[in-house]
Amino acid sequence: MFNNPTKLLFLMTLISGTLISVSANSWFGAWIGLEINLLSFIPLMTTPNNLYSSEASLKYFLTQALASATLLFTVILSSLISSFPSSLVMENSFLVMLINSSLMLKMGAAPFHFWFPGVMEGLNWINSLILMTWQKIAPLMLLSYNLHMNLFTAFVIISSVIIGSLGGLNQTSLRKILAYSSINHLGWLISALTLGENLWNMYFFMYSFLTCTIIMMLQTFKLFHINQIFSLNFSPPIIKFALFTTFLSLGGLPPFIGFLPKWIIIQSMVEANLILVVSVMVVMTLITLFYYLRLSFGAFMMTYSETLWNYNFNQNSTVQLLALTLSMVSTLGLIFCSMLYHIF
């Protein structure tokens, strides 16, 4: 991507589209930023080596166009009804629900998630990373202006964690597993949005960090399906350990740093008296953790076997060092955070 000047141009406009949306002081400005972002991502999605990329880009374009049209329609409707059309904070509950729904469709939160796994399956790892992290920043920021905990928000949170958990159970494609995991994490992100700015910022940063670490290793070894992981000779084996511990961290297993944002959100939601919602979220996240454990369990066993006929992949030492450093932060980060908290 970085050797191609055209793709580099589209990458710059993708970033600028998000920044326009985040810094806009009216819904019209935010919509323009979202459109620039969408029209920049479509050319990045199409790769000549991948047969599914054109199908994925068409699916993505149609759903995002529907979401943008709904957003623009709602903004025009609100400007006809309200005397303050430029304000980002709205009062009419039905219009707020429409705007929130269009932004959730842009992100891929359940029950508006129908396009997300299919689009992910047609992308390479770099585009998947952009879709799972950067493309969520602008809709999340716009969603934070009007989102309050009500019946609709609770329904979206619960359906996101349920579909994100159950959808990944029977998948063999690593891209689809990460897509359903992303839907599950969106449930947590939306609940963090209702609680405060700092919470969702911290959760999103941690999720992006762990996703980058995993995708960097999957891209390096060209892994796309579960059976490829089991038939690959990792050299050295600590790379395999680093990959699977980062998976467990993304699932939120307590010794790893991925548990920290979940821990804080659970505590904040209990203090806000949202016991029922947080109970469903915790139970469903355990199911998400199950399909990460299913990946990792065989690799951590003493009897784990690797095929002799597979070629030994001599990895670049710089990438090895970077992967190990990032996974070390993921593994030991929670312990260091606790130590720093007690020291200061």
C-alpha positions as CSV (number, residue, x, y, z in Angstrom):
1,M,0.0,0.0,0.0
2,F,2.7,2.5,1.0
3,N,4.6,1.9,-2.3
4,N,1.6,2.9,-4.3
5,P,1.1,6.7,-4.5
6,T,-2.6,6.5,-5.5
7,K,-3.4,4.3,-2.4
8,L,-1.3,6.7,-0.3
9,L,-3.4,9.6,-1.5
10,F,-6.6,7.7,-0.6
11,L,-5.2,6.8,2.8
12,M,-4.5,10.5,3.5
13,T,-8.0,11.5,2.4
14,L,-9.4,8.6,4.6
15,I,-7.7,10.1,7.6
16,S,-8.7,13.6,6.7
17,G,-12.4,12.5,6.3
18,T,-12.4,11.1,9.9
19,L,-10.7,14.3,11.2
20,I,-13.3,16.5,9.5
21,S,-16.2,14.5,11.0
22,V,-14.6,14.5,14.5
23,S,-13.9,18.3,14.4
24,A,-17.2,19.3,12.7
25,N,-19.5,21.7,14.6
26,S,-22.7,20.8,12.6
27,W,-24.3,17.5,11.4
28,F,-23.8,18.6,7.8
29,G,-20.0,19.0,8.3
30,A,-19.9,15.6,10.0
31,W,-21.8,14.0,7.1
32,I,-19.3,15.5,4.6
33,G,-16.4,14.0,6.6
34,L,-18.1,10.6,6.7
35,E,-18.7,10.7,2.9
36,I,-15.0,11.7,2.2
37,N,-14.0,8.8,4.5
38,L,-16.3,6.3,2.7
39,L,-15.2,7.3,-0.8
40,S,-11.5,7.1,0.2
41,F,-11.9,3.6,1.7
42,I,-13.6,2.0,-1.4
43,P,-10.5,2.2,-3.7
44,L,-8.3,0.9,-0.8
45,M,-10.5,-2.2,-0.5
46,T,-10.1,-3.4,-4.1
47,T,-7.0,-5.5,-4.5
48,P,-6.2,-7.4,-7.7
49,N,-5.0,-10.6,-6.0
50,N,-8.3,-11.0,-4.0
51,L,-11.3,-12.2,-5.9
52,Y,-13.7,-11.3,-3.0
53,S,-12.6,-7.7,-2.7
54,S,-14.9,-6.2,-5.3
55,E,-17.9,-8.0,-3.7
56,A,-16.8,-6.7,-0.3
57,S,-16.4,-3.1,-1.5
58,L,-19.9,-3.2,-3.2
59,K,-21.5,-4.5,0.1
60,Y,-19.6,-1.9,2.1
61,F,-20.6,1.0,-0.3
62,L,-24.3,0.0,-0.4
63,T,-24.6,-0.2,3.4
64,Q,-22.6,3.0,4.1
65,A,-24.6,4.8,1.4
66,L,-27.9,3.7,3.1
67,A,-26.5,4.9,6.5
68,S,-25.3,8.2,5.1
69,A,-28.7,8.8,3.3
70,T,-30.5,8.1,6.6
71,L,-28.2,10.5,8.5
72,L,-28.7,13.3,5.9
73,F,-32.4,12.8,5.8
74,T,-32.7,13.0,9.6
75,V,-30.5,16.1,9.8
76,I,-32.6,17.9,7.2
77,L,-35.8,16.8,9.0
78,S,-34.4,18.1,12.3
79,S,-33.5,21.4,10.7
80,L,-37.1,21.8,9.5
81,I,-38.5,21.0,12.9
82,S,-35.9,22.7,15.1
83,S,-34.9,26.4,15.2
84,F,-31.2,25.3,15.9
85,P,-30.3,23.2,12.9
86,S,-26.5,23.6,13.4
87,S,-26.4,22.1,16.9
88,L,-24.9,18.6,17.3
89,V,-27.0,17.9,20.4
90,M,-30.6,17.2,19.6
91,E,-33.7,17.0,21.8
92,N,-36.3,15.1,19.7
93,S,-36.0,11.4,20.9
94,F,-37.2,9.9,17.6
95,L,-34.7,11.9,15.5
96,V,-31.9,11.0,18.0
97,M,-32.8,7.3,17.6
98,L,-32.7,7.6,13.8
99,I,-29.3,9.3,13.8
100,N,-27.9,6.8,16.3
101,S,-29.2,3.9,14.2
102,S,-27.5,5.3,11.1
103,L,-24.2,5.7,12.9
104,M,-24.5,2.2,14.4
105,L,-25.1,0.9,10.8
106,K,-21.8,2.6,9.8
107,M,-19.9,0.9,12.6
108,G,-21.5,-2.5,12.2
109,A,-23.1,-2.7,15.7
110,A,-25.9,-5.3,16.1
111,P,-28.7,-5.5,15.0
112,F,-27.2,-3.5,12.1
113,H,-24.2,-5.9,11.7
114,F,-25.4,-7.9,8.7
115,W,-22.8,-6.5,6.3
116,F,-19.8,-6.6,8.6
117,P,-18.6,-10.3,8.6
118,G,-19.1,-10.6,4.9
119,V,-17.1,-7.5,4.1
120,M,-14.3,-8.6,6.5
121,E,-14.0,-11.9,4.7
122,G,-13.3,-10.2,1.4
123,L,-10.5,-7.9,2.7
124,N,-6.8,-8.4,3.3
125,W,-5.4,-7.9,6.8
126,I,-4.4,-4.2,6.5
127,N,-7.8,-3.2,5.2
128,S,-9.4,-5.4,7.9
129,L,-7.4,-3.5,10.5
130,I,-8.6,-0.1,9.1
131,L,-12.2,-1.3,9.1
132,M,-12.1,-2.6,12.7
133,T,-10.3,0.4,14.2
134,W,-10.0,3.6,12.2
135,Q,-13.4,3.4,10.5
136,K,-15.1,3.3,13.9
137,I,-13.6,6.5,15.3
138,A,-15.9,9.1,13.5
139,P,-19.2,7.2,14.1
140,L,-18.3,6.6,17.8
141,M,-17.4,10.3,18.3
142,L,-20.6,11.4,16.7
143,L,-22.6,8.8,18.7
144,S,-21.2,10.2,21.9
145,Y,-23.0,13.6,21.4
146,N,-26.5,12.2,21.7
147,L,-26.2,8.7,23.3
148,H,-28.0,8.1,26.6
149,M,-28.8,4.9,28.4
150,N,-32.4,4.0,27.4
151,L,-34.3,1.0,26.2
152,F,-33.0,1.3,22.6
153,T,-29.3,1.7,23.7
154,A,-29.6,-1.3,26.1
155,F,-31.1,-3.4,23.3
156,V,-28.2,-2.5,21.0
157,I,-25.6,-3.3,23.7
158,I,-27.2,-6.6,24.6
159,S,-27.8,-7.7,21.0
160,S,-24.2,-6.7,20.0
161,V,-22.6,-8.8,22.8
162,I,-24.9,-11.8,22.1
163,I,-24.4,-11.8,18.3
164,G,-20.7,-11.1,18.7
165,S,-20.4,-14.1,21.0
166,L,-22.6,-16.7,19.4
167,G,-21.7,-15.7,15.8
168,G,-18.0,-16.6,16.2
169,L,-18.6,-20.1,17.6
170,N,-18.8,-22.0,14.3
171,Q,-16.3,-20.0,12.3
172,T,-13.1,-21.3,10.8
173,S,-12.0,-18.1,9.1
174,L,-9.9,-15.9,11.4
175,R,-11.2,-12.7,9.7
176,K,-14.8,-13.7,10.6
177,I,-13.8,-14.6,14.1
178,L,-12.2,-11.1,14.5
179,A,-15.3,-9.5,12.9
180,Y,-17.7,-11.1,15.4
181,S,-15.2,-10.3,18.2
182,S,-15.3,-6.6,16.9
183,I,-19.2,-6.7,17.1
184,N,-18.9,-7.9,20.7
185,H,-16.4,-5.2,21.6
186,L,-18.7,-2.6,20.0
187,G,-21.3,-3.6,22.7
188,W,-18.8,-2.8,25.4
189,L,-17.8,0.5,23.6
190,I,-21.4,1.7,23.3
191,S,-21.9,1.0,27.0
192,A,-18.7,2.9,27.7
193,L,-20.1,5.8,25.6
194,T,-23.1,6.1,27.9
195,L,-20.8,6.3,31.0
196,G,-18.2,8.9,29.9
197,E,-15.7,10.1,27.4
198,N,-12.6,8.8,29.1
199,L,-14.0,5.2,29.4
200,W,-14.6,4.7,25.7
201,N,-11.4,6.4,24.7
202,M,-9.4,4.0,27.0
203,Y,-11.4,0.9,25.8
204,F,-11.0,1.9,22.1
205,F,-7.3,2.5,22.5
206,M,-6.7,-0.9,24.2
207,Y,-8.9,-2.7,21.6
208,S,-7.0,-1.0,18.7
209,F,-3.6,-1.9,20.3
210,L,-4.5,-5.6,20.7
211,T,-6.0,-5.8,17.3
212,C,-2.9,-4.2,15.7
213,T,-0.7,-6.7,17.5
214,I,-2.7,-9.7,16.3
215,I,-3.1,-8.6,12.7
216,M,0.6,-7.7,12.5
217,M,1.4,-11.4,13.3
218,L,-1.3,-12.8,11.1
219,Q,-0.2,-10.6,8.2
220,T,3.4,-11.6,8.7
221,F,2.7,-15.4,8.6
222,K,-0.1,-15.0,6.0
223,L,-2.7,-16.8,8.2
224,F,-6.4,-16.6,7.3
225,H,-7.9,-19.8,8.7
226,I,-7.7,-21.8,11.9
227,N,-6.1,-24.9,10.3
228,Q,-3.3,-22.8,9.0
229,I,-2.3,-21.9,12.5
230,F,-2.0,-25.5,13.5
231,S,0.0,-26.6,10.5
232,L,2.5,-23.7,10.7
233,N,6.0,-24.2,12.2
234,F,6.6,-21.2,14.3
235,S,10.2,-20.3,14.6
236,P,11.0,-19.5,17.3
237,P,8.0,-21.1,19.2
238,I,7.8,-18.0,21.5
239,I,6.1,-16.2,18.5
240,K,3.3,-18.7,18.7
241,F,3.0,-18.1,22.5
242,A,2.9,-14.3,21.8
243,L,0.1,-14.7,19.2
244,F,-2.1,-16.8,21.5
245,T,-1.6,-14.7,24.6
246,T,-2.6,-11.6,22.6
247,F,-5.7,-13.5,21.5
248,L,-6.6,-14.2,25.1
249,S,-5.9,-10.6,26.1
250,L,-8.3,-9.4,23.4
251,G,-10.9,-11.8,24.8
252,G,-10.5,-10.2,28.3
253,L,-8.8,-13.0,30.3
254,P,-7.9,-11.4,33.7
255,P,-4.1,-11.7,33.9
256,F,-3.7,-9.8,30.6
257,I,-4.1,-6.1,29.9
258,G,-7.3,-6.6,27.8
259,F,-9.1,-7.2,31.1
260,L,-8.3,-3.7,32.4
261,P,-10.9,-1.7,30.3
262,K,-13.6,-4.4,30.9
263,W,-12.9,-4.3,34.6
264,I,-13.3,-0.5,34.8
265,I,-16.5,-0.6,32.6
266,I,-18.0,-3.4,34.8
267,Q,-17.3,-1.3,37.9
268,S,-18.7,1.9,36.4
269,M,-21.9,0.1,35.2
270,V,-22.5,-1.5,38.6
271,E,-22.1,2.0,40.2
272,A,-24.7,3.3,37.6
273,N,-27.0,0.5,38.7
274,L,-27.1,-1.2,35.3
275,I,-26.8,-4.7,36.8
276,L,-28.9,-6.6,34.3
277,V,-27.1,-5.2,31.2
278,V,-23.6,-5.8,32.7
279,S,-24.5,-9.3,33.7
280,V,-25.5,-10.2,30.1
281,M,-22.3,-8.5,28.8
282,V,-20.0,-10.5,31.2
283,V,-21.7,-13.9,30.4
284,M,-21.6,-13.3,26.7
285,T,-17.9,-12.2,26.8
286,L,-17.1,-15.6,28.4
287,I,-18.5,-17.2,25.3
288,T,-16.2,-15.0,23.2
289,L,-13.3,-16.1,25.4
290,F,-14.3,-19.7,24.7
291,Y,-13.6,-19.5,21.0
292,Y,-10.3,-17.8,21.7
293,L,-9.4,-20.5,24.1
294,R,-10.4,-23.1,21.5
295,L,-7.7,-21.6,19.3
296,S,-5.1,-21.4,22.0
297,F,-5.7,-24.5,24.0
298,G,-4.2,-27.0,21.6
299,A,-1.2,-24.8,21.1
300,F,-0.5,-24.5,24.8
301,M,-0.7,-28.3,25.5
302,M,2.4,-30.4,25.9
303,T,1.2,-32.8,23.2
304,Y,0.8,-30.1,20.5
305,S,2.2,-31.4,17.2
306,E,3.5,-29.5,14.2
307,T,3.9,-30.9,10.7
308,L,7.5,-31.8,9.6
309,W,6.8,-31.2,5.9
310,N,5.9,-27.6,6.3
311,Y,8.7,-25.2,5.5
312,N,10.4,-23.3,8.3
313,F,9.5,-19.7,8.1
314,N,12.6,-17.6,8.9
315,Q,11.1,-14.4,10.1
316,N,12.6,-11.0,10.0
317,S,14.2,-10.3,13.4
318,T,12.8,-6.8,13.6
319,V,9.3,-8.0,13.1
320,Q,9.9,-10.8,15.7
321,L,11.2,-8.2,18.2
322,L,8.3,-5.9,17.6
323,A,5.7,-8.7,17.9
324,L,7.3,-10.0,21.1
325,T,7.5,-6.4,22.6
326,L,3.8,-5.7,21.9
327,S,2.7,-9.1,23.2
328,M,4.8,-8.6,26.3
329,V,3.0,-5.3,26.9
330,S,-0.3,-7.2,26.4
331,T,0.7,-10.0,28.8
332,L,2.3,-8.0,31.7
333,G,0.5,-4.6,31.2
334,L,-2.1,-5.2,33.9
335,I,0.5,-6.1,36.5
336,F,2.5,-2.9,35.7
337,C,-0.7,-0.8,35.8
338,S,-1.6,-2.2,39.2
339,M,2.0,-1.6,40.5
340,L,2.0,2.0,39.2
341,Y,-1.4,2.6,40.8
342,H,-0.2,1.5,44.2
343,I,3.1,3.4,43.8
344,F,1.5,6.7,42.9
